[in-house]
Amino acid sequence: MQHDNTRLGKERPTPQVTLNPEQKLYVIATDYGYSCFGFDNARDHANQIAERLNRTDLSFTPSDYAALAGYRKYEEAVSAWSQSALTQQTYFDPGTDPQAATVLESRYQTGGKVRLVLGDTRTGEPWLNEYDVVGKIGRSGGSLKVPLLMEDGESGGSAILTACVLHIIDWKSGRTLYRHPAYREPELILQPSDIPENPWAVIHLNEVIARFKDMGKACAYIAFMRGETIEPRIFQ
């Protein structure tokens, strides 16, 4: 899944769009610089909106894919969504597991803090993110009101890649709220490092992914990556 820089649903100047067929991207020039949006994402969002609004005219045709007409179709779909009653609802990425969406929406309503595990839903392999994975669920403005992860004391946050959610954990109790069927906890090994300044190494898939001065911090890191609700500041 491509990680796009375009912020869904945010009003912006009419962009100049060109194609990058090699990377399957629309390259969008505005007064603020450049951003990119994947061909697949434009198609998937347009098709999802077309289905939700029962508007077959907004669905991609074969000739729309990898063409400027496809980006226009995507913009038409977002515009149609913004003029419908559904624009007041939370908008989830295409491919989001309905159970994950239900949990995220519930936490948006109740305000409970969560720990997110993100990764590849095809393989169940987590990305081992240590930042932007703990907080409360918020929601963006704009036409497509996407879920945000908001850290303590912040009024905004980063958009959640909801189609990549593998595990949602209640921060206070450590209880699993959602677990993707394919998710498997990472196998992490702690072993001595050959670097004197950081004598402890964490190994994943035969590669060093982190080094620590202190064994306790290394163990806290491993526990966090396996889903334990440990404050990241302990090992960061």
Contacts in CASP RR format, 6 or more apart in sequence:
PFRMAT RR
TARGET T0000
AUTHOR 0000-0000-0000
METHOD contacts of the structure
MODEL  1
MQHDNTRLGKERPTPQVTLNPEQKLYVIATDYGYSCFGFDNARDHANQIA
ERLNRTDLSFTPSDYAALAGYRKYEEAVSAWSQSALTQQTYFDPGTDPQA
ATVLESRYQTGGKVRLVLGDTRTGEPWLNEYDVVGKIGRSGGSLKVPLLM
EDGESGGSAILTACVLHIIDWKSGRTLYRHPAYREPELILQPSDIPENPW
AVIHLNEVIARFKDMGKACAYIAFMRGETIEPRIFQ
1 161 0 8 1.000
1 163 0 8 1.000
1 164 0 8 1.000
2 24 0 8 1.000
2 25 0 8 1.000
2 38 0 8 1.000
2 40 0 8 1.000
2 41 0 8 1.000
3 161 0 8 1.000
4 35 0 8 1.000
4 36 0 8 1.000
4 37 0 8 1.000
4 38 0 8 1.000
4 41 0 8 1.000
5 35 0 8 1.000
5 36 0 8 1.000
5 37 0 8 1.000
6 28 0 8 1.000
6 35 0 8 1.000
6 36 0 8 1.000
6 37 0 8 1.000
7 140 0 8 1.000
7 159 0 8 1.000
8 45 0 8 1.000
8 78 0 8 1.000
8 91 0 8 1.000
8 140 0 8 1.000
8 143 0 8 1.000
8 144 0 8 1.000
8 146 0 8 1.000
8 159 0 8 1.000
9 78 0 8 1.000
9 82 0 8 1.000
9 140 0 8 1.000
9 141 0 8 1.000
9 142 0 8 1.000
9 143 0 8 1.000
9 144 0 8 1.000
9 145 0 8 1.000
9 146 0 8 1.000
10 140 0 8 1.000
10 141 0 8 1.000
10 142 0 8 1.000
11 142 0 8 1.000
11 143 0 8 1.000
12 30 0 8 1.000
12 32 0 8 1.000
13 30 0 8 1.000
13 31 0 8 1.000
15 28 0 8 1.000
15 29 0 8 1.000
15 30 0 8 1.000
16 28 0 8 1.000
16 29 0 8 1.000
16 30 0 8 1.000
17 26 0 8 1.000
17 27 0 8 1.000
17 28 0 8 1.000
17 29 0 8 1.000
17 68 0 8 1.000
17 71 0 8 1.000
18 26 0 8 1.000
18 27 0 8 1.000
18 29 0 8 1.000
19 25 0 8 1.000
19 26 0 8 1.000
19 27 0 8 1.000
19 66 0 8 1.000
19 67 0 8 1.000
19 68 0 8 1.000
20 26 0 8 1.000
20 27 0 8 1.000
20 36 0 8 1.000
21 66 0 8 1.000
23 36 0 8 1.000
24 38 0 8 1.000
24 39 0 8 1.000
24 40 0 8 1.000
24 66 0 8 1.000
25 36 0 8 1.000
25 37 0 8 1.000
25 38 0 8 1.000
25 39 0 8 1.000
26 36 0 8 1.000
26 37 0 8 1.000
26 38 0 8 1.000
26 39 0 8 1.000
26 42 0 8 1.000
26 71 0 8 1.000
27 34 0 8 1.000
27 35 0 8 1.000
27 36 0 8 1.000
28 34 0 8 1.000
28 35 0 8 1.000
28 36 0 8 1.000
28 37 0 8 1.000
37 71 0 8 1.000
37 74 0 8 1.000
39 65 0 8 1.000
39 66 0 8 1.000
41 94 0 8 1.000
42 60 0 8 1.000
42 70 0 8 1.000
42 71 0 8 1.000
42 73 0 8 1.000
42 74 0 8 1.000
43 60 0 8 1.000
43 64 0 8 1.000
43 65 0 8 1.000
43 70 0 8 1.000
43 74 0 8 1.000
44 94 0 8 1.000
44 95 0 8 1.000
45 74 0 8 1.000
45 77 0 8 1.000
45 78 0 8 1.000
45 94 0 8 1.000
46 58 0 8 1.000
46 59 0 8 1.000
46 60 0 8 1.000
46 64 0 8 1.000
46 70 0 8 1.000
46 73 0 8 1.000
46 74 0 8 1.000
46 76 0 8 1.000
46 77 0 8 1.000
47 59 0 8 1.000
47 60 0 8 1.000
47 94 0 8 1.000
48 94 0 8 1.000
49 55 0 8 1.000
49 58 0 8 1.000
49 77 0 8 1.000
49 78 0 8 1.000
49 80 0 8 1.000
49 81 0 8 1.000
50 56 0 8 1.000
50 57 0 8 1.000
50 58 0 8 1.000
50 59 0 8 1.000
50 77 0 8 1.000
51 59 0 8 1.000
52 81 0 8 1.000
52 86 0 8 1.000
53 80 0 8 1.000
53 81 0 8 1.000
53 84 0 8 1.000
53 86 0 8 1.000
55 77 0 8 1.000
55 80 0 8 1.000
58 73 0 8 1.000
58 76 0 8 1.000
58 77 0 8 1.000
58 80 0 8 1.000
60 70 0 8 1.000
60 73 0 8 1.000
63 69 0 8 1.000
64 70 0 8 1.000
64 73 0 8 1.000
78 143 0 8 1.000
78 144 0 8 1.000
79 143 0 8 1.000
81 87 0 8 1.000
81 91 0 8 1.000
81 143 0 8 1.000
81 144 0 8 1.000
82 142 0 8 1.000
82 143 0 8 1.000
82 144 0 8 1.000
87 143 0 8 1.000
87 144 0 8 1.000
87 145 0 8 1.000
88 145 0 8 1.000
89 145 0 8 1.000
90 101 0 8 1.000
90 104 0 8 1.000
90 105 0 8 1.000
90 108 0 8 1.000
90 139 0 8 1.000
90 145 0 8 1.000
90 146 0 8 1.000
90 147 0 8 1.000
91 144 0 8 1.000
91 145 0 8 1.000
91 146 0 8 1.000
92 101 0 8 1.000
92 104 0 8 1.000
92 146 0 8 1.000
92 147 0 8 1.000
92 162 0 8 1.000
92 163 0 8 1.000
93 146 0 8 1.000
93 161 0 8 1.000
93 162 0 8 1.000
93 163 0 8 1.000
94 163 0 8 1.000
95 163 0 8 1.000
96 162 0 8 1.000
96 163 0 8 1.000
96 165 0 8 1.000
97 121 0 8 1.000
97 165 0 8 1.000
97 178 0 8 1.000
97 180 0 8 1.000
99 178 0 8 1.000
100 162 0 8 1.000
100 165 0 8 1.000
100 168 0 8 1.000
100 178 0 8 1.000
100 180 0 8 1.000
101 162 0 8 1.000
103 168 0 8 1.000
103 177 0 8 1.000
103 178 0 8 1.000
104 137 0 8 1.000
104 147 0 8 1.000
104 160 0 8 1.000
104 162 0 8 1.000
104 165 0 8 1.000
104 168 0 8 1.000
105 147 0 8 1.000
107 114 0 8 1.000
107 136 0 8 1.000
107 137 0 8 1.000
107 168 0 8 1.000
107 177 0 8 1.000
108 137 0 8 1.000
108 138 0 8 1.000
108 139 0 8 1.000
108 147 0 8 1.000
111 136 0 8 1.000
111 137 0 8 1.000
112 136 0 8 1.000
112 137 0 8 1.000
112 170 0 8 1.000
112 171 0 8 1.000
112 172 0 8 1.000
113 134 0 8 1.000
113 135 0 8 1.000
113 136 0 8 1.000
113 170 0 8 1.000
113 171 0 8 1.000
113 172 0 8 1.000
114 134 0 8 1.000
114 135 0 8 1.000
114 136 0 8 1.000
114 137 0 8 1.000
114 168 0 8 1.000
114 169 0 8 1.000
114 170 0 8 1.000
114 171 0 8 1.000
114 177 0 8 1.000
115 133 0 8 1.000
115 134 0 8 1.000
115 135 0 8 1.000
115 167 0 8 1.000
115 168 0 8 1.000
115 169 0 8 1.000
115 171 0 8 1.000
115 174 0 8 1.000
115 227 0 8 1.000
115 229 0 8 1.000
116 133 0 8 1.000
116 134 0 8 1.000
116 149 0 8 1.000
116 160 0 8 1.000
116 165 0 8 1.000
116 167 0 8 1.000
116 168 0 8 1.000
116 169 0 8 1.000
117 126 0 8 1.000
117 133 0 8 1.000
117 165 0 8 1.000
117 166 0 8 1.000
117 167 0 8 1.000
117 168 0 8 1.000
117 169 0 8 1.000
117 183 0 8 1.000
117 227 0 8 1.000
118 126 0 8 1.000
118 127 0 8 1.000
118 129 0 8 1.000
118 133 0 8 1.000
118 161 0 8 1.000
118 164 0 8 1.000
118 165 0 8 1.000
118 166 0 8 1.000
119 125 0 8 1.000
119 126 0 8 1.000
119 127 0 8 1.000
119 164 0 8 1.000
119 166 0 8 1.000
120 127 0 8 1.000
120 164 0 8 1.000
121 163 0 8 1.000
121 164 0 8 1.000
121 165 0 8 1.000
121 166 0 8 1.000
121 180 0 8 1.000
121 182 0 8 1.000
122 182 0 8 1.000
123 182 0 8 1.000
124 166 0 8 1.000
124 180 0 8 1.000
124 182 0 8 1.000
124 183 0 8 1.000
124 184 0 8 1.000
125 184 0 8 1.000
125 186 0 8 1.000
126 166 0 8 1.000
126 167 0 8 1.000
126 183 0 8 1.000
126 185 0 8 1.000
126 186 0 8 1.000
126 225 0 8 1.000
127 164 0 8 1.000
128 186 0 8 1.000
128 204 0 8 1.000
128 209 0 8 1.000
128 225 0 8 1.000
130 221 0 8 1.000
130 224 0 8 1.000
130 225 0 8 1.000
130 232 0 8 1.000
130 236 0 8 1.000
131 232 0 8 1.000
132 149 0 8 1.000
132 158 0 8 1.000
133 149 0 8 1.000
134 149 0 8 1.000
134 151 0 8 1.000
134 171 0 8 1.000
134 232 0 8 1.000
135 149 0 8 1.000
135 150 0 8 1.000
135 151 0 8 1.000
135 152 0 8 1.000
135 171 0 8 1.000
136 149 0 8 1.000
136 150 0 8 1.000
136 152 0 8 1.000
137 147 0 8 1.000
137 148 0 8 1.000
137 149 0 8 1.000
137 150 0 8 1.000
137 160 0 8 1.000
138 147 0 8 1.000
138 148 0 8 1.000
138 149 0 8 1.000
138 150 0 8 1.000
138 156 0 8 1.000
138 157 0 8 1.000
139 145 0 8 1.000
139 146 0 8 1.000
139 147 0 8 1.000
139 148 0 8 1.000
140 146 0 8 1.000
140 147 0 8 1.000
140 148 0 8 1.000
140 159 0 8 1.000
146 159 0 8 1.000
146 160 0 8 1.000
146 162 0 8 1.000
147 159 0 8 1.000
147 160 0 8 1.000
147 162 0 8 1.000
148 156 0 8 1.000
148 157 0 8 1.000
148 158 0 8 1.000
148 159 0 8 1.000
148 160 0 8 1.000
149 157 0 8 1.000
149 158 0 8 1.000
149 160 0 8 1.000
150 156 0 8 1.000
150 157 0 8 1.000
151 157 0 8 1.000
165 178 0 8 1.000
165 180 0 8 1.000
166 179 0 8 1.000
166 180 0 8 1.000
166 182 0 8 1.000
166 183 0 8 1.000
167 176 0 8 1.000
167 178 0 8 1.000
167 179 0 8 1.000
167 180 0 8 1.000
167 183 0 8 1.000
167 227 0 8 1.000
168 176 0 8 1.000
168 177 0 8 1.000
168 178 0 8 1.000
168 179 0 8 1.000
169 175 0 8 1.000
169 176 0 8 1.000
169 177 0 8 1.000
169 227 0 8 1.000
169 229 0 8 1.000
170 176 0 8 1.000
170 177 0 8 1.000
170 229 0 8 1.000
171 229 0 8 1.000
172 229 0 8 1.000
174 228 0 8 1.000
174 229 0 8 1.000
185 226 0 8 1.000
185 227 0 8 1.000
186 204 0 8 1.000
186 225 0 8 1.000
186 226 0 8 1.000
187 204 0 8 1.000
188 202 0 8 1.000
188 203 0 8 1.000
188 204 0 8 1.000
188 209 0 8 1.000
188 222 0 8 1.000
188 225 0 8 1.000
188 226 0 8 1.000
189 202 0 8 1.000
189 203 0 8 1.000
189 204 0 8 1.000
190 200 0 8 1.000
190 201 0 8 1.000
190 202 0 8 1.000
190 203 0 8 1.000
190 215 0 8 1.000
190 218 0 8 1.000
190 219 0 8 1.000
190 222 0 8 1.000
191 200 0 8 1.000
191 201 0 8 1.000
191 203 0 8 1.000
192 199 0 8 1.000
192 200 0 8 1.000
192 201 0 8 1.000
193 199 0 8 1.000
193 200 0 8 1.000
193 201 0 8 1.000
193 208 0 8 1.000
193 211 0 8 1.000
195 201 0 8 1.000
195 211 0 8 1.000
197 213 0 8 1.000
198 211 0 8 1.000
198 212 0 8 1.000
198 213 0 8 1.000
199 213 0 8 1.000
200 211 0 8 1.000
200 212 0 8 1.000
200 213 0 8 1.000
200 214 0 8 1.000
200 215 0 8 1.000
200 218 0 8 1.000
201 208 0 8 1.000
201 210 0 8 1.000
201 211 0 8 1.000
201 212 0 8 1.000
201 218 0 8 1.000
202 208 0 8 1.000
202 209 0 8 1.000
202 210 0 8 1.000
202 211 0 8 1.000
202 212 0 8 1.000
202 218 0 8 1.000
202 221 0 8 1.000
202 222 0 8 1.000
203 209 0 8 1.000
210 218 0 8 1.000
210 221 0 8 1.000
212 218 0 8 1.000
212 221 0 8 1.000
212 235 0 8 1.000
216 235 0 8 1.000
217 234 0 8 1.000
217 235 0 8 1.000
218 235 0 8 1.000
220 230 0 8 1.000
220 234 0 8 1.000
220 235 0 8 1.000
221 235 0 8 1.000
223 230 0 8 1.000
224 230 0 8 1.000
224 232 0 8 1.000
224 235 0 8 1.000
END
